[in-house]
């Protein structure tokens, strides 16, 4: 045997021994150490394709903290610090409701005693330039947040999702906008929302009637009988352009729908029910708004009524012509209960774009523009404001009930 043959035999034997060992090791690791980089979706957290995917389960005991490196520009010293966690995403409904609250706050704060042309122009600017689409979505969102406070409805939504699965619940929402009205507790949820809407509608009607009446009383004053300067059609176009942009959101209203203040806001609205509008109870304290019952608040009127076990008007019923709108409110409330309103999913978007509600608010804006275009004298403008920027909006808010 040659030396070459001996070395070849030794090398061949080493390779044969190494291969089974390596194969055995890989097989053993595969059988005892499953891949931890992937997770198996939990069957109780299924989502439809249009919804956000289920969040992966993370073992917080082993997951590393988010770190960032800071280098001192002078010494060159490197410091590793823990990065600040990202702030929580605001709820879509709470964000949307701010637009409706901002309009209601403008109704509370504009100068109602119209004593000059400037007062009339200011009132028109404040009340006539809210974007009707955002205003409609804001009212729907506010109503849904109130409906979601119903314990009966929460139990009904959660029981349905647990028993039939979320997929079936979402399929029902997709196939029928009024589907959620069939869930247990839906009547209680809608009663809470409709009670607040009824109070808001009466408030807007009263303020609008006052402004409309001033259109008649101002005819006796020389400055109010004067013809309007410029072309009325140009005034209407300016108003239309401003409404497309929309009024800025009120920062003081934003605080009422963020964090812990949201619960206080909704609790107060439900406590007042159909008797008094929440927006009439807000008290200005400098640059902030306060709710009745908070420490240090002195109400100008009578104290807020005591909490009631069921602070809704049992006589409020849904109009048959507006069942789809009521269903969309209940759908948004159900999605909120299921923590599905952290993003504007197609389901949330579809419910917020309720055609009947959007059409009503848009028609109110169109009526205002037509009234402005047809006016010739200063005293005519308060009529446009009172009827179309206030009373018409009140009808949109309150017509869902019979």
C-alpha positions in Angstrom: 0.0 0.0 0.0 1.4 3.4 -1.0 1.5 6.4 1.3 -1.0 8.2 -1.0 -3.5 5.3 -0.4 -3.1 5.5 3.4 -3.8 9.2 3.5 -6.8 8.9 1.2 -8.4 6.2 3.4 -7.9 8.2 6.6 -9.5 11.3 5.0 -12.5 9.4 3.8 -13.1 7.9 7.2 -12.9 11.3 8.9 -15.5 12.7 6.5 -17.9 9.8 7.1 -17.6 10.2 10.8 -18.2 14.0 10.7 -21.3 13.9 8.5 -23.5 11.7 10.8 -22.4 13.7 13.8 -23.4 17.0 12.1 -26.6 15.5 10.8 -27.5 14.2 14.3 -26.8 17.5 15.9 -29.0 19.5 13.4 -31.8 17.0 13.8 -31.7 17.0 17.6 -31.7 20.9 17.7 -34.6 21.0 15.3 -36.7 18.6 17.5 -36.0 20.3 20.9 -35.6 24.0 20.1 -38.5 25.4 18.0 -37.8 28.6 16.0 -38.7 31.5 18.2 -38.6 34.1 15.5 -42.1 33.3 14.3 -45.3 33.1 16.2 -48.5 31.1 15.7 -51.6 33.4 15.5 -54.0 33.0 18.4 -57.3 31.7 17.1 -59.1 34.1 19.6 -57.5 37.1 18.0 -58.4 36.5 14.3 -58.9 39.6 12.1 -60.4 40.0 8.7 -57.9 41.0 5.9 -59.1 44.6 6.1 -58.3 44.9 9.7 -54.8 45.2 11.2 -53.0 41.8 11.7 -52.9 40.4 15.2 -50.0 41.6 17.2 -47.2 39.1 17.7 -46.7 37.7 21.2 -43.5 39.1 22.7 -41.7 37.7 25.8 -41.1 40.8 27.7 -38.7 39.1 30.0 -36.2 38.5 27.2 -37.0 41.2 24.7 -34.2 43.8 24.7 -35.0 47.3 25.5 -34.8 49.9 22.7 -31.4 51.6 23.0 -29.7 54.5 21.3 -26.1 55.6 21.4 -25.1 59.2 22.3 -21.6 60.5 21.4 -20.3 63.5 23.3 -19.0 65.9 20.5 -16.2 67.2 22.7 -14.8 64.2 24.6 -16.0 61.5 22.2 -17.3 59.5 25.1 -20.1 57.1 24.1 -23.1 56.6 26.3 -25.8 54.1 25.7 -29.3 55.2 26.9 -32.7 53.7 26.7 -34.8 55.2 24.0 -38.1 56.8 24.9 -41.1 54.6 24.0 -43.3 55.9 21.2 -46.5 57.8 22.5 -49.7 55.8 22.2 -51.8 56.4 19.1 -54.8 58.5 19.6 -58.2 56.9 19.2 -59.7 57.7 15.8 -63.2 58.4 17.3 -61.8 60.7 20.0 -59.7 62.6 17.3 -62.7 62.9 15.0 -65.1 64.1 17.8 -62.9 67.1 18.4 -64.3 68.7 15.2 -67.9 68.4 16.4 -66.9 69.7 19.9 -65.1 72.7 18.3 -68.2 73.7 16.4 -70.3 73.4 19.6 -67.7 75.5 21.4 -67.9 78.2 18.7 -71.7 78.2 19.2 -71.1 78.8 22.9 -68.5 81.6 22.5 -69.5 83.7 19.5 -71.0 87.1 20.1 -74.8 86.6 20.0 -75.8 90.2 20.4 -75.2 91.5 16.9 -74.6 95.2 17.2 -72.6 96.0 14.1 -71.7 94.7 10.6 -68.4 93.4 12.1 -70.4 91.3 14.6 -72.4 89.7 11.8 -69.3 89.1 9.7 -67.5 87.5 12.7 -70.5 85.2 13.5 -70.6 84.1 9.8 -66.9 83.4 9.8 -67.0 81.4 13.0 -70.2 79.4 12.4 -70.2 79.2 8.6 -66.8 77.8 7.8 -66.8 74.4 9.5 -66.1 71.6 7.0 -69.4 69.7 6.7 -67.7 66.3 6.1 -65.5 66.5 9.2 -68.4 68.0 11.2 -70.6 65.0 10.3 -67.9 62.5 11.1 -67.3 64.3 14.4 -70.9 64.0 15.5 -71.0 60.3 14.5 -67.8 59.7 16.5 -69.0 61.6 19.6 -72.3 59.6 19.5 -70.4 56.3 19.1 -68.2 57.1 22.1 -71.3 57.7 24.2 -72.9 54.5 22.9 -69.8 52.6 23.8 -70.2 53.5 27.5 -73.2 51.2 27.8 -72.2 48.1 29.9 -75.1 46.2 28.4 -73.9 46.8 24.9 -70.3 46.1 25.8 -71.3 42.7 27.2 -73.4 42.0 24.1 -70.5 42.9 21.7 -67.9 40.9 23.6 -70.2 37.8 24.0 -70.9 37.8 20.3 -67.2 38.1 19.4 -66.3 35.4 21.9 -69.0 32.9 20.9 -69.2 33.4 17.1 -65.7 34.9 16.5 -64.7 38.3 15.4 -64.7 37.3 11.8 -68.4 36.6 11.8 -69.1 39.8 13.7 -67.1 41.9 11.2 -68.8 40.1 8.3 -72.2 41.1 9.7 -71.0 44.7 9.9 -69.8 44.6 6.3 -73.0 43.0 4.9 -75.5 45.2 6.8 -74.8 48.6 8.3 -77.6 48.1 10.8 -76.4 44.7 11.8 -75.1 45.9 15.2 -78.5 47.1 16.2 -79.4 43.4 16.7 -76.8 42.9 19.4 -77.8 42.7 23.0 -77.6 46.1 24.7 -77.9 48.1 21.4 -81.0 49.9 22.5 -79.3 51.1 25.7 -76.3 52.2 23.8 -78.3 54.1 21.2 -80.4 55.7 23.9 -77.3 57.2 25.5 -76.1 58.6 22.2 -79.6 59.9 21.1 -80.2 61.6 24.5 -77.1 63.8 24.0 -78.0 64.5 20.4 -81.5 65.5 21.4 -80.1 68.0 23.9 -77.6 69.3 21.3 -80.3 69.7 18.7 -82.6 71.8 21.0 -79.6 73.9 22.0 -78.8 74.7 18.3 -82.5 75.4 17.6 -82.8 77.9 20.4 -79.6 79.8 19.6 -80.5 79.8 15.9 -84.0 81.1 16.6 -82.4 84.0 18.6 -80.1 84.9 15.7 -82.9 84.6 13.2 -85.2 86.9 15.3 -82.4 89.6 15.3 -82.6 89.7 11.5 -86.1 91.1 11.9 -85.4 93.5 14.8 -82.3 94.9 13.0 -84.4 96.2 10.1 -85.2 99.3 12.2 -81.6 100.3 12.4 -80.0 102.4 9.7 -76.6 100.5 9.6 -78.4 97.2 9.3 -80.6 98.4 6.4 -77.5 99.4 4.4 -76.8 97.4 1.3 -73.9 94.9 1.5 -70.6 95.9 0.1 -69.2 93.9 -2.7 -71.0 91.1 -4.6 -73.0 88.6 -2.6 -71.8 85.8 -5.0 -68.2 86.6 -4.1 -69.1 86.4 -0.4 -70.6 83.0 -0.9 -67.5 81.8 -2.8 -65.2 83.0 -0.1 -67.3 81.1 2.5 -67.2 78.0 0.3 -63.4 78.1 0.0 -63.0 78.6 3.8 -65.3 75.7 4.6 -63.3 73.4 2.3 -60.3 74.1 4.5 -62.4 74.1 7.7 -62.1 75.7 11.0 -59.0 74.9 13.1 -59.7 72.4 15.9 -60.1 74.0 19.3 -57.2 73.1 21.7 -59.4 73.4 24.7 -61.8 70.9 23.2 -59.0 68.6 22.4 -58.1 68.3 26.0 -61.6 66.9 26.7 -61.1 64.0 24.4 -57.6 63.0 25.3 -56.4 60.7 28.1 -58.3 60.5 31.3 -60.4 63.6 30.4 -62.3 61.5 27.9 -64.0 59.4 30.6 -65.0 62.6 32.5 -66.4 64.2 29.3 -68.5 61.2 28.4 -69.7 60.5 31.9 -70.9 64.1 32.3 -72.7 64.0 28.9 -74.6 60.9 29.9 -75.4 62.2 33.4 -77.0 65.2 31.7 -78.8 63.1 29.2 -81.5 64.8 27.1 -82.1 67.5 29.7 -79.1 69.7 29.1 -76.4 69.8 26.5 -72.9 69.1 27.6 -71.7 72.1 25.7 -73.9 74.4 27.7 -72.2 73.2 30.9 -68.6 73.7 29.9 -67.0 76.6 31.8 -64.1 78.6 30.6 -61.2 79.0 33.0 -58.6 81.0 31.2 -57.5 79.0 28.1 -59.1 75.8 29.3 -62.5 74.4 29.6 -63.8 72.6 32.7 -66.6 70.2 33.3 -69.3 70.5 36.0 -68.3 68.7 39.2 -64.6 69.2 38.9 -62.8 70.8 41.9 -62.8 74.6 42.0 -65.6 75.0 39.4 -68.3 77.4 40.1 -71.4 77.1 37.9 -73.2 80.2 36.8 -76.5 78.3 36.8 -77.9 75.5 39.0 -75.7 72.7 40.0 -75.4 69.7 37.7 -78.0 67.0 38.4 -77.0 64.0 40.4 -76.0 60.9 38.5 -78.9 58.6 37.5 -78.8 54.9 37.2 -80.1 55.1 33.7 -79.6 58.7 32.5 -81.5 58.4 29.2 -84.9 59.3 28.0 -86.8 56.0 27.5 -89.1 57.8 25.0 -86.3 58.4 22.5 -86.7 56.0 19.5 -84.8 55.6 16.3 -86.6 56.9 13.2 -87.1 54.1 10.6 -85.7 56.4 8.0 -82.4 56.7 9.9 -81.8 53.1 11.0 -78.6 52.9 8.8 -77.2 56.0 10.5 -78.1 54.5 13.9 -76.4 51.2 12.8 -73.3 53.0 11.8 -73.1 54.7 15.2 -73.6 51.3 16.9 -70.9 49.8 14.6 -68.4 52.4 15.5 -69.2 51.9 19.2 -68.7 48.1 18.8 -65.4 48.6 17.1 -64.3 50.9 19.9 -65.2 48.3 22.4 -63.1 45.8 20.6 -60.1 48.2 20.4 -60.5 48.4 16.6 -60.6 52.2 16.4 -56.9 52.8 16.9 -56.5 53.1 13.2 -58.8 54.2 10.4 -59.6 50.8 9.0 -62.0 50.3 6.1 -64.7 49.3 8.6 -64.2 52.5 10.6 -64.0 54.6 7.5 -67.2 53.2 6.0 -69.2 53.8 9.2 -67.9 57.4 9.6 -68.8 58.2 6.0 -72.5 57.6 6.6 -74.2 59.0 3.4 -77.3 60.3 5.1 -75.5 62.2 7.7 -72.9 63.6 5.3 -75.7 64.6 3.0 -77.5 66.5 5.7 -74.5 68.5 6.9 -73.5 69.2 3.3 -77.1 70.4 2.5 -77.0 72.7 5.4 -73.8 74.3 4.1 -75.3 74.6 0.6 -78.4 76.3 2.0 -76.1 78.7 3.8 -74.2 79.6 0.6 -77.4 80.1 -1.3 -78.8 82.3 1.4 -75.6 84.4 1.4 -75.7 84.7 -2.4 -79.4 85.9 -2.4 -78.9 88.5 0.4 -78.7 92.2 -0.4 -78.8 94.1 2.9 -76.8 93.6 6.1 -79.8 92.6 8.2 -80.4 89.6 6.0 -77.2 87.8 6.9 -78.3 87.0 10.5 -81.2 85.1 9.0 -78.8 83.0 7.0 -76.7 82.3 10.1 -79.5 81.5 12.4 -81.4 79.2 10.0 -78.7 77.4 8.1 -75.5 77.6 10.2 -77.4 76.7 13.4 -81.0 75.4 13.1 -80.2 73.2 10.0 -77.2 71.6 11.8 -79.5 71.0 14.8 -81.9 69.1 12.6 -79.1 66.9 11.2 -78.1 66.1 14.8 -81.6 65.5 16.1 -83.5 64.0 13.2 -82.4 60.5 13.9 -85.0 60.3 16.7 -88.8 60.3 16.2 
